[in-house]
C-alpha cells in the first residue's frame, strides 16, 4: 500500500529575502494589503498559516502615500493612556505631518494575525518617510507593487 507524505515546512529552513517598496503615489490600503501578504509569506508556495514564512520589507517615501476620499480629515487614530479621560484622537492629516511611517505601519499591522505571530511578522517591516533606508547591506530587491495583482 502506497501512502503519500505531505510536506510540512518548519520555521528553521525559511529563506528570507529583502524587498524595498517605493510608496510614492501608492494608495495606502492597497499598499498595506500587498506588504502584509509578503510579510506573512503568502507569495510563497510553502505558505503555512501558523508559521512566520514571510520576507523582510522596506518601505521608502512613506510621506508621499495617498488616500482617497475625505480620509485625510475624517480618518481618526485613537490611543488611550489607561488613565480616566486619557483618550487621544489624531487625524490622518496630523499623523502624516508628524509620523508618516506610523500610518503605514499601523495599516499593515491591522492586516496581520493578532497574536505573537503577528508581532513577529511586523518586526520584519521597516518604514522610512524619505527615499533613504539603513538596510543597503542586505541588498534588497526592488519590488513594484501592482495594485491589480493579488498578493
Secondary structure as the mmCIF struct_conf table of DSSP 4:
data_model
#
loop_
_struct_conf.conf_type_id
_struct_conf.id
_struct_conf.beg_label_comp_id
_struct_conf.beg_label_asym_id
_struct_conf.beg_label_seq_id
_struct_conf.end_label_comp_id
_struct_conf.end_label_asym_id
_struct_conf.end_label_seq_id
HELX_LH_PP_P HELX_LH_PP_P1 UNK A 4 UNK A 7
BEND BEND1 UNK A 11 UNK A 11
TURN_TY1_P TURN_TY1_P1 UNK A 12 UNK A 13
STRN STRN1 UNK A 18 UNK A 22
TURN_TY1_P TURN_TY1_P2 UNK A 24 UNK A 25
STRN STRN2 UNK A 27 UNK A 27
HELX_RH_AL_P HELX_RH_AL_P1 UNK A 28 UNK A 40
TURN_TY1_P TURN_TY1_P3 UNK A 41 UNK A 43
BEND BEND2 UNK A 44 UNK A 44
TURN_TY1_P TURN_TY1_P4 UNK A 45 UNK A 46
TURN_TY1_P TURN_TY1_P5 UNK A 49 UNK A 50
BEND BEND3 UNK A 51 UNK A 51
HELX_LH_PP_P HELX_LH_PP_P2 UNK A 54 UNK A 55
STRN STRN3 UNK A 56 UNK A 60
HELX_RH_3T_P HELX_RH_3T_P1 UNK A 62 UNK A 64
STRN STRN4 UNK A 66 UNK A 66
TURN_TY1_P TURN_TY1_P6 UNK A 69 UNK A 70
HELX_RH_AL_P HELX_RH_AL_P2 UNK A 71 UNK A 74
STRN STRN5 UNK A 76 UNK A 80
BEND BEND4 UNK A 82 UNK A 83
TURN_TY1_P TURN_TY1_P7 UNK A 84 UNK A 85
STRN STRN6 UNK A 87 UNK A 91
HELX_RH_AL_P HELX_RH_AL_P3 UNK A 92 UNK A 98
HELX_RH_AL_P HELX_RH_AL_P4 UNK A 100 UNK A 109
TURN_TY1_P TURN_TY1_P8 UNK A 110 UNK A 111
BEND BEND5 UNK A 112 UNK A 112
BEND BEND6 UNK A 114 UNK A 115
HELX_RH_AL_P HELX_RH_AL_P5 UNK A 116 UNK A 122
TURN_TY1_P TURN_TY1_P9 UNK A 123 UNK A 124
STRN STRN7 UNK A 125 UNK A 127
BEND BEND7 UNK A 129 UNK A 131
BEND BEND8 UNK A 134 UNK A 134
HELX_RH_3T_P HELX_RH_3T_P2 UNK A 136 UNK A 138
HELX_LH_PP_P HELX_LH_PP_P3 UNK A 140 UNK A 140
STRN STRN8 UNK A 141 UNK A 142
HELX_LH_PP_P HELX_LH_PP_P4 UNK A 144 UNK A 146
TURN_TY1_P TURN_TY1_P10 UNK A 147 UNK A 148
BEND BEND9 UNK A 149 UNK A 149
#
